[in-house]
């Protein structure tokens, strides 16, 4: 606890050195006044001026000693003597802690004070200015600290999370959202709009070409089916092969005619079927229910779940590699995104107002909910300090000014003594 509550290295020394120098100055001045008093006491009869010097030194010693006692009594017992009402700060550190906490709570952490102080702050504008140009990119093209830190944070978060559990949660969330979508009307409207804009024609041509390629790849199967269905006479005479060839040639010719002739009757029949399907998807309850059943079966299929887990793992590993790679486009994308956000925060007055309002409400909420815990932390921290720590910190913070009190007390005391001696001589 002592290591946590003591000052950071460098701060104590830097604060104590000026105070120590001023303490030495004040003490030397007091010693000088004592020397002048003793010396002038020996030569009072030589000249009246020495009387003025003696009176000044005598009163200066009284003033300096009085202020030395007052300053010392704040932090410790003068000369180590347990004089009542001395070592005030060490003996009252608990009351000081409670007073500090009460002052902080009353003047800073009340919702009204926080809201009033946040009213004139443009948090969004300041954030926008920083995001526009947070820091220059190094000459070697490496990422700035903000983008590099954000990318590394993203990589560490993705690595720390359980990939299976996270992938399952994402899949479950997507499945839940997808289950809420009525797919059939959506597909029906898409198909209807595609037909109206003639965007279905490339799809139709692709299906026809696919049918031709499929038929070509399965010629042997078609010939075998025709041969099996033919009677023994046809197989004996070899006519089954000629029939199979004629059937295949007719199918190829039909597909070619449908592909090249935009007004072919079969193409019109296909389009009529697509138009009816588009209407049924939107308005026929039975068709819509069949589509919903297909969707549910698809979502519950283990193969789909396994496929998604593979996709998610590839996405996760790709993001980790890109975040760790200084030459990837991720850093540039993040810088671009942050700059665009900064431009929006800087230029959009309405967005600034919304962000500032959110920041103000957040700060007020924190003060309302956690204000008591914050001030209690301050109070308990000060109470945990030992007397030496409290003394060193307070004296290090204000000790230099306190030594000025001793110096001023010495000088003012001397001037008062000089004035009294002058009045005594004159009157």
Secondary structure by P-SEA (a helix, b strand, c coil): cccccccccaaaaaaaaaaaaaaaaaaaaaaaaaaaaaaaaacccccaaaaaaaaaaaaaaaaaaaaaaaaaaaccccccccccccccccccaaaaaaaaaaaaaaccccaaaaaaaacccaaaaaaaaaaaccccccccccccaaaaaaaaaaaaaaaaccaaaaaaaaaaaaaaaaaacaaaaaaaaaaaaaaaaccaaaaaaaaaaaaaaaaaacaaaaaaaaaaaccaaaaaacaaaaaaaaaaaaaaaaaaaaaaccccaaaaaaaaaaaaaaaaacccaaaaaaaaaaaaaaaacaaaaaaaaaaaaaaaaaaaaaaaccccaaaaaaaaaaaaaaaaaaccaaaaaaaaaaaaaaaaaaaaacaaaaaaaaaaaaaaccaaaaaaaaaaacaaaaaaaaaaaaaaaaaaaaaaaaaaaac
